[in-house]
Amino acid sequence: MVLFMKENLFIRACRFGSIFLSGIAFSLVGVLSTQADDIQGRDFYEDTQHGWFWYEDPPPEEEKDKKEKKSRVLPSLRSYTTEELWSMYPDDFQELLNVIQKKAVQQPTEANIIEYLTMQDIARRKALAYTSATMYVTQKYADKFSVASVYPTSKPGMTARVQIQNEEISNTIFNARNNHALLFFTSEGCRFCSQQASILAYFQEKYRWEIKPVDIRKNIAAATRFNIQTTPTLLLVKRGEKESMPISVGVASLTEIERKLYRAVRVMNGETSPSDFLRYDFQKGSGLDPKSIINHRINSRNREVGQ
């Protein structure tokens, strides 16, 4: 009986000890978990650089198999003959020249420098050959590729060219006086306008043109219609047509007015177009006439069809 009671007491003590140890274990786990949460929380709030939505790429993985760089094979002129270099396509020649130059810079030996200077000498000779051939063809076919007949560069030729241009300008402006006019936009207190008025007085005396002054502050409708915002401004108008053409903005000299008016009159009359706006009439059909090459080919085809 006594033995039985002792066994029961031992069993109860063991059970109590197990429960006690289990409680201590759970308490330790709770404390450690709380401390871990506190540390993690402090790290999160103390790390202000990252924040809530901070995304970072993972660190790059190291390449397992790194390919070894192959040694560069540099060309040599010993692999080419002079004839091959002379007949080489320009892009290929330029590429080879660049490599030979870089090789000479990398290793400035006597042999490498000689190779580079040899390439330079061949390039110079090729350029000279091209220039000579171009001059030969230009002289042989001067009627097709030379503009010396209408735009000479010699002093006597330049003098004659300027005379022809001035005569054509004067005749064109004088003949257009009956159906064209100039609108002279001014404003009160505009000192530039008074200077432009003096030049226009001489122009009017020379060509007998109609020039109508328009004050943009008094005639707002006209200024608005032609979109005039600056004075002085000269505007070319043609009788019976709504289109107009600006001649100058600001003070313009007599020569400038004449040249711009000449070109404006011709383009408004349909004698020229924007593509040949600068062409003079005596240059028509020459190398300074942009569309003459097209008209020449069309005429040649028509003659072939007619035959």
C-alpha positions as CSV (number, residue, x, y, z in Angstrom):
1,M,0.0,0.0,0.0
2,V,2.8,2.3,1.0
3,L,4.7,1.4,-2.2
4,F,1.6,2.1,-4.3
5,M,1.2,5.5,-2.8
6,K,4.9,6.3,-3.4
7,E,4.5,5.4,-7.1
8,N,1.5,7.7,-7.4
9,L,3.3,10.6,-5.9
10,F,6.2,10.0,-8.2
11,I,4.0,9.9,-11.3
12,R,2.2,13.1,-10.2
13,A,5.5,14.8,-9.7
14,C,6.7,13.8,-13.1
15,R,3.5,15.0,-14.7
16,F,3.7,18.3,-12.8
17,G,7.4,18.6,-13.9
18,S,6.5,18.0,-17.5
19,I,3.7,20.6,-17.4
20,F,6.1,23.0,-15.8
21,L,8.8,22.5,-18.3
22,S,6.3,22.7,-21.2
23,G,5.2,26.1,-19.8
24,I,8.7,27.3,-19.6
25,A,9.4,26.2,-23.1
26,F,6.3,28.0,-24.5
27,S,7.3,31.1,-22.6
28,L,10.8,31.1,-24.0
29,V,9.4,30.6,-27.6
30,G,7.0,33.5,-27.1
31,V,9.8,35.8,-25.7
32,L,12.1,34.9,-28.5
33,S,9.4,35.4,-31.1
34,T,8.5,38.8,-29.6
35,Q,12.1,39.9,-29.6
36,A,12.6,38.8,-33.2
37,D,9.4,40.7,-34.2
38,D,10.7,43.8,-32.4
39,I,14.1,43.6,-34.1
40,Q,12.5,43.1,-37.5
41,G,10.2,46.0,-36.9
42,R,13.0,48.3,-35.8
43,D,15.0,47.3,-38.9
44,F,12.1,48.0,-41.1
45,Y,11.3,51.4,-39.7
46,E,14.9,52.4,-39.3
47,D,15.7,51.5,-43.0
48,T,14.1,54.6,-44.5
49,Q,15.9,54.2,-47.8
50,H,13.9,51.3,-49.0
51,G,10.3,52.0,-47.9
52,W,7.2,50.0,-48.8
53,F,7.6,49.6,-52.5
54,W,11.3,49.4,-53.0
55,Y,12.1,46.9,-55.7
56,E,15.7,45.9,-56.3
57,D,17.2,43.7,-59.0
58,P,18.8,40.6,-57.6
59,P,22.6,40.6,-57.7
60,P,23.9,39.4,-61.0
61,E,25.0,35.8,-61.1
62,E,28.6,35.2,-61.7
63,E,29.3,33.8,-65.1
64,K,30.4,30.2,-64.8
65,D,32.1,30.0,-68.1
66,K,33.9,33.2,-69.0
67,K,35.1,33.2,-72.5
68,E,38.6,34.1,-73.0
69,K,39.2,37.1,-75.3
70,K,40.7,36.1,-78.6
71,S,43.8,38.0,-79.7
72,R,43.1,40.5,-82.5
73,V,44.6,39.6,-85.8
74,L,45.9,42.8,-87.4
75,P,46.2,42.9,-91.2
76,S,49.4,43.6,-93.1
77,L,50.0,45.1,-96.5
78,R,52.1,42.1,-97.4
79,S,48.8,40.3,-98.0
80,Y,47.8,42.8,-100.8
81,T,49.4,43.8,-104.0
82,T,49.5,47.4,-105.2
83,E,47.0,46.6,-107.9
84,E,44.6,45.2,-105.4
85,L,44.9,48.2,-103.1
86,W,44.4,50.5,-106.1
87,S,41.3,48.8,-107.3
88,M,39.8,48.2,-103.9
89,Y,36.3,49.4,-103.2
90,P,36.4,52.8,-101.4
91,D,34.6,51.6,-98.3
92,D,36.9,48.5,-98.0
93,F,40.0,50.7,-98.6
94,Q,38.9,53.2,-95.9
95,E,38.3,50.3,-93.4
96,L,41.7,48.9,-94.1
97,L,43.3,52.3,-93.9
98,N,41.8,52.8,-90.4
99,V,43.0,49.5,-89.1
100,I,46.5,50.1,-90.5
101,Q,46.6,53.5,-88.8
102,K,45.4,52.1,-85.5
103,K,48.1,49.3,-85.7
104,A,50.7,52.0,-86.3
105,V,49.4,54.0,-83.3
106,Q,49.4,50.9,-81.1
107,Q,52.8,49.7,-82.2
108,P,54.7,52.7,-83.8
109,T,57.4,50.6,-85.3
110,E,59.1,51.6,-88.5
111,A,57.4,48.8,-90.5
112,N,53.9,49.8,-89.3
113,I,54.5,53.5,-90.0
114,I,55.7,52.7,-93.5
115,E,52.5,50.6,-94.1
116,Y,50.3,53.5,-93.0
117,L,52.1,56.1,-95.1
118,T,51.9,53.7,-98.0
119,M,48.1,53.6,-97.7
120,Q,48.0,57.4,-97.4
121,D,50.1,57.7,-100.5
122,I,47.7,55.4,-102.5
123,A,44.7,57.3,-101.2
124,R,46.3,60.7,-102.3
125,R,47.0,59.3,-105.7
126,K,43.5,57.9,-106.1
127,A,42.0,61.3,-105.1
128,L,44.3,63.0,-107.7
129,A,43.2,60.6,-110.4
130,Y,39.6,61.2,-109.6
131,T,40.0,65.0,-109.7
132,S,41.9,64.8,-113.0
133,A,39.3,62.6,-114.6
134,T,36.5,64.9,-113.3
135,M,38.2,67.9,-114.8
136,Y,38.7,66.1,-118.1
137,V,35.0,65.0,-118.3
138,T,33.8,68.5,-117.3
139,Q,35.9,70.1,-120.0
140,K,35.0,67.6,-122.7
141,Y,31.2,67.8,-122.0
142,A,31.2,71.5,-121.0
143,D,27.7,72.0,-122.5
144,K,26.2,69.6,-120.0
145,F,28.2,70.1,-116.8
146,S,29.6,73.6,-116.9
147,V,27.8,76.8,-116.0
148,A,30.5,79.1,-117.3
149,S,28.4,80.1,-120.2
150,V,25.8,81.8,-117.9
151,Y,27.9,82.3,-114.8
152,P,31.4,83.2,-115.8
153,T,34.1,83.6,-113.1
154,S,36.5,85.8,-115.0
155,K,36.4,89.5,-114.3
156,P,35.2,90.5,-117.8
157,G,32.6,87.8,-117.8
158,M,31.4,88.8,-114.3
159,T,31.0,92.4,-115.5
160,A,28.9,91.2,-118.5
161,R,26.8,89.0,-116.3
162,V,26.0,91.7,-113.8
163,Q,25.0,94.0,-116.7
164,I,22.7,91.4,-118.2
165,Q,21.1,90.8,-114.7
166,N,20.5,94.5,-114.1
167,E,18.9,95.0,-117.5
168,E,16.6,92.0,-117.0
169,I,15.6,93.3,-113.5
170,S,14.9,96.8,-114.7
171,N,12.9,95.7,-117.7
172,T,10.8,93.2,-115.7
173,I,9.9,95.8,-113.0
174,F,9.2,98.6,-115.6
175,N,6.9,96.3,-117.6
176,A,5.0,95.3,-114.5
177,R,4.1,98.8,-113.4
178,N,0.6,98.8,-115.0
179,N,-0.9,95.8,-113.2
180,H,1.2,95.6,-110.0
181,A,1.5,97.9,-107.0
182,L,3.4,98.1,-103.7
183,L,1.7,98.5,-100.3
184,F,4.0,100.4,-97.9
185,F,3.0,99.6,-94.3
186,T,4.0,102.2,-91.8
187,S,3.2,103.3,-88.3
188,E,3.3,106.7,-86.5
189,G,6.7,107.5,-85.0
190,C,8.5,104.8,-87.0
191,R,11.9,106.3,-87.8
192,F,12.8,103.4,-90.0
193,C,9.7,104.1,-92.1
194,S,10.9,107.6,-93.0
195,Q,14.2,106.2,-94.2
196,Q,12.4,103.6,-96.3
197,A,10.1,106.3,-97.7
198,S,13.1,108.2,-99.0
199,I,14.3,105.1,-100.9
200,L,10.9,104.4,-102.3
201,A,10.6,107.9,-103.6
202,Y,13.7,107.3,-105.8
203,F,12.3,103.9,-106.8
204,Q,8.9,105.5,-107.8
205,E,10.7,108.1,-109.8
206,K,12.8,105.5,-111.6
207,Y,10.0,103.0,-112.4
208,R,6.8,105.0,-112.1
209,W,5.2,102.5,-109.9
210,E,2.1,103.0,-107.7
211,I,3.0,102.8,-104.0
212,K,0.3,103.1,-101.4
213,P,1.3,103.9,-97.8
214,V,-0.8,102.1,-95.2
215,D,-0.7,103.1,-91.5
216,I,-1.3,99.8,-89.6
217,R,-2.7,101.7,-86.5
218,K,-5.3,103.6,-88.6
219,N,-6.1,100.9,-91.1
220,I,-6.3,97.9,-88.8
221,A,-8.4,95.9,-91.3
222,A,-5.6,96.0,-94.0
223,A,-3.0,95.1,-91.4
224,T,-5.1,92.2,-90.2
225,R,-5.8,91.0,-93.7
226,F,-2.2,90.8,-94.7
227,N,-1.0,89.9,-91.2
228,I,1.4,92.8,-90.9
229,Q,3.0,93.3,-87.5
230,T,6.3,95.0,-88.3
231,T,7.0,98.3,-90.0
232,P,8.2,99.2,-92.5
233,T,6.9,96.3,-94.6
234,L,6.6,96.2,-98.4
235,L,4.0,94.0,-100.0
236,L,3.5,93.3,-103.7
237,V,-0.1,93.0,-105.0
238,K,-1.4,92.3,-108.5
239,R,-4.5,93.8,-110.0
240,G,-7.5,91.4,-110.0
241,E,-5.8,88.8,-107.8
242,K,-6.1,88.1,-104.1
243,E,-2.6,86.7,-103.7
244,S,0.3,88.9,-102.5
245,M,4.0,88.6,-102.0
246,P,6.2,90.1,-99.3
247,I,9.1,92.1,-100.6
248,S,10.9,93.3,-97.5
249,V,10.5,93.7,-93.7
250,G,12.5,96.5,-92.3
251,V,14.6,99.1,-94.2
252,A,15.7,97.7,-97.6
253,S,18.1,99.2,-100.0
254,L,17.1,100.0,-103.6
255,T,19.1,97.1,-104.9
256,E,17.5,94.7,-102.5
257,I,14.0,96.0,-103.4
258,E,14.7,95.6,-107.1
259,R,16.0,92.0,-106.9
260,K,13.2,90.8,-104.6
261,L,10.6,92.6,-106.6
262,Y,11.9,91.1,-109.9
263,R,11.7,87.6,-108.5
264,A,8.2,88.2,-106.9
265,V,6.8,89.5,-110.1
266,R,8.0,86.6,-112.1
267,V,6.7,84.0,-109.7
268,M,3.3,85.7,-109.5
269,N,3.1,85.8,-113.3
270,G,3.9,82.1,-113.5
271,E,7.2,82.6,-115.2
272,T,9.1,80.8,-112.4
273,S,8.3,78.4,-109.5
274,P,9.7,78.0,-106.0
275,S,12.2,75.4,-107.4
276,D,13.7,77.9,-109.8
277,F,12.9,81.1,-107.9
278,L,16.5,82.4,-108.2
279,R,16.9,81.7,-112.0
280,Y,17.2,84.6,-114.4
281,D,15.5,84.5,-117.7
282,F,18.8,84.4,-119.6
283,Q,19.8,81.3,-117.6
284,K,16.8,79.3,-118.8
285,G,17.9,75.9,-120.2
286,S,21.4,76.1,-118.7
287,G,23.0,74.3,-115.8
288,L,21.5,76.9,-113.5
289,D,18.0,75.9,-114.5
290,P,17.1,73.1,-112.2
291,K,14.3,71.6,-114.3
292,S,16.1,72.0,-117.7
293,I,17.5,68.5,-117.4
294,I,14.0,67.0,-117.1
295,N,12.7,69.0,-120.0
296,H,15.7,68.0,-122.1
297,R,15.0,64.3,-121.5
298,I,11.4,64.7,-122.3
299,N,12.2,66.5,-125.6
300,S,14.7,63.8,-126.5
301,R,12.1,61.1,-125.9
302,N,9.6,63.0,-128.1
303,R,12.1,63.2,-130.9
304,E,12.8,59.5,-130.6
305,V,9.1,58.7,-130.8
306,G,8.7,61.0,-133.8
307,Q,11.5,59.3,-135.7
